[in-house]
Amino acid sequence: MSEREPSDPPCAGHTDWPADWLRPDWPAPANVRALCTTRAGGHSRAPWHRFNLAAHVGDDPVAVAANRTRLRVHLPAEPVWLTQVHGVRVIDPAAHNPTAPAPAPAADAAHTRAIGAPCTVLTADCLPVLLCDRRGGAPASEVAAIHAGWRGLADGVIEATAAAMQTPPRDWLAWIGPCIGPTAFECGEDVLAAFCRGHPEAQTAFRPHPETPSKWLGDLPTIARQRLVALGVPTAALYGGDLCTVHDAARFYSFRRDGVTGRMATVIWLTP
């Protein structure tokens, strides 16, 4: 299983976490907190209904603000909302003021060693990837959240995040959240070539489309796992990646399925 219903809220005193929000099912150290929202709860109307957290998709700003306020209740601090550009830049949220009038930083991953600084990404089909260190039973000292769209995944956003981390990959845990699944990610030869360039093992994550000879079906979670293993992450330390956003319209937003739609947040942070 890649999810479980939370038995207790991540922050003491708050018990209104919607039941189908996800908590990563991984053996993270006790000082690591993480969650992934779904469509549950919230104030957005169709087609963004219900818990859209993105301010750039055409939703009513008042509804988005109300949804973000509800999420904030479960976090230790205001999140830094990235301007995600399908690139490989990594920022430390502790170095940015989330309430400053300046534009949100353009980046597709967040990494920190600071306690109480949430690393936050938004997705609707792209892969949300969480990382933390797991050294023996010792408290984790760093966490990261990655927005891995296919372009960022192919261009090395996971590797760029790895370069920002101090813990060696052999001591990491990784969790892949809800994303477009291997029966839904239809792509062309250009995408296949982009992934296989420098990474020939990626060919095994693609199969010919059964109905369109010029198209392929790609398994992006498998490619993410390949990239993590190549960095030195043990296979046994990889979790998630089996929830498809396209095929679960009740719970998840999907840009590929709906076009105009909302975004879910995947968040990770360190506690004292």
C-alpha positions as CSV (number, residue, x, y, z in Angstrom):
1,M,0.0,0.0,0.0
2,S,1.2,3.5,-0.8
3,E,-1.2,5.3,1.5
4,R,-3.0,5.0,4.8
5,E,-5.7,6.9,6.6
6,P,-3.9,9.1,9.2
7,S,-4.5,7.9,12.7
8,D,-3.5,11.3,14.1
9,P,-3.0,14.8,12.7
10,P,0.5,16.0,11.9
11,C,0.1,18.9,14.2
12,A,-1.3,18.6,17.7
13,G,-4.7,20.2,18.2
14,H,-6.0,19.8,14.7
15,T,-8.3,16.9,13.9
16,D,-10.1,18.0,10.7
17,W,-7.7,16.5,8.2
18,P,-10.0,15.0,5.4
19,A,-9.9,11.2,5.6
20,D,-8.7,10.7,2.1
21,W,-5.7,13.0,2.2
22,L,-2.6,10.8,2.0
23,R,0.1,10.3,4.5
24,P,3.1,8.5,2.8
25,D,3.4,4.9,3.9
26,W,7.1,4.8,4.5
27,P,9.3,4.2,7.5
28,A,10.5,7.8,7.9
29,P,12.1,8.9,11.1
30,A,9.7,10.2,13.8
31,N,10.7,13.9,13.1
32,V,9.6,13.8,9.5
33,R,6.1,14.8,8.7
34,A,4.5,14.6,5.2
35,L,1.1,14.8,3.6
36,C,-0.5,14.8,0.1
37,T,-3.8,16.5,-0.4
38,T,-6.6,15.2,-2.6
39,R,-9.8,16.8,-4.0
40,A,-11.4,16.4,-0.6
41,G,-12.7,19.3,1.4
42,G,-12.2,22.9,0.3
43,H,-14.1,25.7,-1.4
44,S,-13.5,25.6,-5.1
45,R,-16.3,25.2,-7.6
46,A,-16.2,23.1,-10.8
47,P,-14.1,22.5,-12.7
48,W,-11.6,23.0,-9.9
49,H,-13.7,21.4,-7.2
50,R,-13.0,21.0,-4.4
51,F,-9.6,21.5,-2.8
52,N,-7.6,23.3,-5.5
53,L,-4.4,24.9,-4.1
54,A,-3.0,26.5,-7.3
55,A,-3.4,30.2,-7.9
56,H,-2.5,30.0,-11.6
57,V,-5.2,27.7,-13.1
58,G,-8.2,30.1,-13.3
59,D,-9.9,29.3,-10.0
60,D,-11.5,32.0,-7.9
61,P,-8.7,33.6,-5.8
62,V,-10.9,33.7,-2.8
63,A,-11.5,30.0,-2.9
64,V,-7.8,29.2,-3.4
65,A,-6.9,31.5,-0.5
66,A,-9.5,29.7,1.7
67,N,-8.1,26.3,0.7
68,R,-4.5,27.4,1.4
69,T,-5.6,28.7,4.8
70,R,-7.1,25.3,5.6
71,L,-3.9,23.5,4.6
72,R,-1.9,25.9,6.6
73,V,-3.6,24.7,9.8
74,H,-1.8,21.4,9.4
75,L,1.7,22.9,8.7
76,P,4.3,24.4,11.0
77,A,4.7,27.5,8.9
78,E,3.4,29.2,5.8
79,P,4.6,27.2,2.7
80,V,6.6,28.8,0.0
81,W,4.5,28.3,-3.2
82,L,6.9,27.7,-6.1
83,T,6.5,29.0,-9.6
84,Q,7.0,25.6,-11.2
85,V,8.5,25.8,-14.7
86,H,9.3,22.1,-15.4
87,G,13.0,22.8,-14.8
88,V,15.6,21.6,-12.4
89,R,16.2,24.5,-10.0
90,V,16.1,23.6,-6.2
91,I,15.5,26.2,-3.5
92,D,15.5,26.2,0.3
93,P,12.2,27.4,1.6
94,A,13.9,28.6,4.8
95,A,15.7,31.2,2.7
96,H,12.5,32.7,1.3
97,N,9.8,34.8,3.0
98,P,6.4,33.3,1.9
99,T,4.5,36.5,2.8
100,A,6.8,38.8,0.9
101,P,5.3,40.7,-2.1
102,A,8.1,39.5,-4.4
103,P,7.2,36.9,-7.0
104,A,7.3,33.3,-5.9
105,P,10.7,31.6,-6.7
106,A,10.8,29.8,-10.0
107,A,11.9,26.3,-9.1
108,D,10.7,22.7,-9.2
109,A,12.1,21.3,-6.0
110,A,12.5,22.4,-2.5
111,H,15.1,21.1,0.0
112,T,15.8,22.1,3.6
113,R,17.7,21.2,6.7
114,A,15.7,23.7,8.7
115,I,13.1,22.6,11.3
116,G,9.6,23.7,10.5
117,A,10.1,24.9,6.9
118,P,7.7,23.0,4.7
119,C,8.9,21.9,1.3
120,T,5.9,22.1,-1.0
121,V,5.1,21.2,-4.6
122,L,1.9,21.2,-6.6
123,T,0.9,18.5,-9.1
124,A,-1.9,17.1,-11.3
125,D,-0.3,14.2,-13.2
126,C,3.4,15.2,-12.6
127,L,5.2,13.1,-10.1
128,P,5.5,14.5,-6.5
129,V,8.7,12.9,-5.1
130,L,9.6,13.2,-1.4
131,L,13.0,12.4,0.0
132,C,14.4,12.2,3.5
133,D,17.4,10.7,5.2
134,R,16.9,7.6,7.4
135,R,20.2,7.0,9.1
136,G,19.7,4.1,11.5
137,G,17.0,5.4,13.9
138,A,18.7,8.8,14.2
139,P,16.5,11.9,13.6
140,A,16.3,13.0,10.0
141,S,18.4,16.1,9.2
142,E,17.0,17.0,5.7
143,V,14.0,16.6,3.5
144,A,13.0,17.5,0.0
145,A,10.0,17.7,-2.3
146,I,10.3,17.4,-6.0
147,H,7.9,18.4,-8.8
148,A,8.9,15.9,-11.5
149,G,7.0,16.5,-14.7
150,W,8.3,14.5,-17.6
151,R,10.5,17.3,-18.8
152,G,12.0,17.9,-15.4
153,L,12.4,14.2,-14.8
154,A,14.2,13.8,-18.1
155,D,16.4,16.8,-17.6
156,G,17.5,15.8,-14.1
157,V,15.4,17.4,-11.4
158,I,15.9,14.4,-9.2
159,E,19.7,14.6,-9.7
160,A,19.7,18.3,-9.0
161,T,17.9,17.7,-5.8
162,A,20.4,15.0,-4.9
163,A,23.2,17.5,-5.4
164,A,21.6,19.8,-2.8
165,M,21.4,17.0,-0.2
166,Q,24.3,16.2,2.2
167,T,23.1,12.8,3.2
168,P,24.5,10.1,0.8
169,P,21.8,8.5,-1.3
170,R,22.3,5.1,0.3
171,D,20.7,6.6,3.5
172,W,17.6,8.1,1.8
173,L,14.0,7.1,1.7
174,A,11.9,8.1,-1.3
175,W,8.1,8.3,-1.8
176,I,6.4,8.9,-5.1
177,G,2.9,10.3,-4.8
178,P,-0.2,10.2,-7.0
179,C,0.8,10.7,-10.7
180,I,-0.1,9.7,-14.2
181,G,0.2,6.0,-14.4
182,P,1.8,3.7,-17.0
183,T,-1.5,3.0,-18.8
184,A,-2.3,6.7,-19.2
185,F,1.0,8.5,-20.1
186,E,0.8,8.4,-23.9
187,C,3.8,10.0,-25.6
188,G,5.7,10.3,-28.9
189,E,9.2,9.2,-30.0
190,D,10.5,12.6,-28.9
191,V,9.7,11.9,-25.3
192,L,11.1,8.4,-25.5
193,A,14.3,9.8,-27.0
194,A,14.6,12.5,-24.3
195,F,14.5,9.9,-21.5
196,C,16.8,7.4,-23.2
197,R,19.5,10.0,-24.0
198,G,22.2,9.1,-21.5
199,H,19.9,6.7,-19.7
200,P,19.4,3.7,-22.0
201,E,17.7,1.7,-19.1
202,A,14.7,4.0,-19.6
203,Q,13.7,2.1,-22.7
204,T,12.4,-0.7,-20.4
205,A,9.8,1.8,-19.0
206,F,8.1,2.2,-22.4
207,R,5.9,-0.1,-24.4
208,P,4.3,0.5,-27.8
209,H,0.8,1.9,-27.7
210,P,-1.6,-0.9,-28.5
211,E,-3.7,1.2,-30.8
212,T,-1.4,3.9,-32.2
213,P,1.8,2.6,-33.8
214,S,3.6,6.0,-33.6
215,K,2.9,6.4,-29.9
216,W,4.3,4.9,-26.7
217,L,3.0,4.3,-23.1
218,G,5.6,5.4,-20.6
219,D,5.9,4.4,-16.9
220,L,7.2,7.6,-15.2
221,P,7.3,6.2,-11.7
222,T,9.6,3.4,-13.0
223,I,11.9,6.0,-14.6
224,A,12.0,8.0,-11.3
225,R,12.9,4.8,-9.5
226,Q,15.6,4.1,-12.0
227,R,17.1,7.5,-11.6
228,L,17.0,7.2,-7.8
229,V,18.7,3.7,-7.9
230,A,21.3,5.1,-10.2
231,L,22.1,7.7,-7.6
232,G,22.6,5.0,-5.0
233,V,19.2,4.8,-3.3
234,P,18.5,1.2,-2.3
235,T,15.5,-0.4,-4.1
236,A,14.1,-1.3,-0.7
237,A,14.0,2.4,0.2
238,L,11.6,3.3,-2.6
239,Y,7.9,3.6,-1.9
240,G,4.7,4.7,-3.6
241,G,4.2,5.3,-7.3
242,D,1.1,3.1,-7.7
243,L,-1.7,5.7,-7.5
244,C,-2.8,7.0,-10.9
245,T,-4.3,10.5,-11.1
246,V,-5.9,9.9,-14.5
247,H,-7.9,6.9,-13.5
248,D,-9.1,8.1,-10.0
249,A,-11.2,11.2,-10.8
250,A,-12.9,11.0,-7.5
251,R,-9.8,11.7,-5.5
252,F,-7.2,13.3,-7.8
253,Y,-6.8,16.2,-10.2
254,S,-5.5,15.3,-13.6
255,F,-4.5,17.8,-16.3
256,R,-4.2,15.0,-18.9
257,R,-7.8,13.9,-18.2
258,D,-9.6,17.2,-17.7
259,G,-7.5,20.1,-19.0
260,V,-8.8,22.8,-16.8
261,T,-8.4,21.5,-13.3
262,G,-6.9,22.0,-9.9
263,R,-3.7,21.0,-8.2
264,M,-2.8,18.9,-5.2
265,A,-0.1,19.8,-2.7
266,T,2.6,17.4,-1.5
267,V,4.4,18.7,1.6
268,I,7.2,17.5,3.8
269,W,8.9,19.1,6.8
270,L,11.1,18.4,9.8
271,T,9.9,18.7,13.4
272,P,12.2,19.2,16.5
